[in-house]
Amino acid sequence: MISLSRLRLTAFLATSLLCVGAPTFGQDRSLKDAAQGRFLIGVAINEKVFLGKNATEVGIVTSHFNSVSPENCLKWETVHPEPGRYDFSAADRYVAFGAEHRLFIIGHTLMWHYQTPDWVFKNPDGTPKNKAQLLEELRSHIQTVVGRYKGRIRGWDVVNEAIDDEGRLRTDKPWYRILGEEGVIEAFRAAHEADPAAELYYNEFSLWLPAKRPAVLQLVARVRAAGIPVAAVGLQEHYMMAGPSPEEVGETIDAFAREHLPVMITELDVSVLPRPENYAGADLAALQARKAELDPYPVALPETVERALAERYAALFAVYRNHASAIKRITFWGVSDADTWLNNWPIPGRHDYPLLFDRGDHAKPALPAILDALARP
Ligand code: G3I
């Protein structure tokens, strides 16, 4: 007969072995455990991860995160590169990775003005498609993609970035020039019909801007009024060191909570690099000429900036912790600084440091800073 103390010892050893077997990369706590009961903790992954080409990053993802988003592999240009031709080879592997590791799998994104081929908007003779034709293309794409992963992809960024910073529908883009707001509503309708159980999200950046937020609230209200459930608004949160302030971040979450709309932080990162003024229309050659000023840390991040980044993340997570009832998920936009999109935007070839793991996949001080912030009541 096994004694109680022997049972306790066995249980203790089993737990210890489990801890040893689940490395948390220099930490004694994992992010997803620290956020347990508050929100999911996700990360956007690229092919290196979901094809298993970087075992360390696979370990990081499975030990610290309980949700994944596809950085690029489910975008229109990848899954539907030509009329009538779908290519799900990468997306299938992404979904299989998420299922194998029991992660909450996100789909991203069904309707966006980037990474969507020109042919979507044009007839073979080059003339623009009319509204009926483009609606049919949109509905057919969404039914095919969402239908393929029905029951496996649990939440979809259905529409991405339809509103500009002044709060107007982006009618300079073909989706909205041709379809108007009806395009947004029909995208949500098609996604809901294809998988009624999937959560549907509207995903947007810079929602801390006062002019932009009401327009998104009204747009989502009209989708809901059409009888289509919108589970949450995605706040992308590609932030800078200097802003937005924690107060602005908190106010943004409150504004959606007041309208009974939960939020998700869908694409979190914090750039430490200077952002050149007027970069959107800037001459790339002129920016390259200022590379030393605009790419100040080509070899390593100075200790002071590293510490400031950790403090910035701690301040953000203090806000998230205090607003936990309104937040369903927080997703980092990438695993390591080596692969962040910010190395190539708005200027290609810079060295940014916006994530929790460095170029060698080692945990940065930002990780324990977040764990500490989450540990507070
Ligand atoms: O696939 C090609 C490859 O064939 C080619 O050799 C290579 C050379 O540049 O480019 C590859 O395409 C790149 C693609 O990422 C896949 O790596 C594109 O140039 C590059 O522009 C593209 O950037 C992505 C960006 O969306 C496009 O707008 C980033 O990885 C991705 O992180 C970023 O993610 C977006 C979200 O989807 C929506 N919110 C904003 C966020 C940041 O821009």
Residues whose N, C-alpha, C, O or C-beta is under 5 A from the ligand:
A	BS01	G3I	E71 N72 Y114 W341
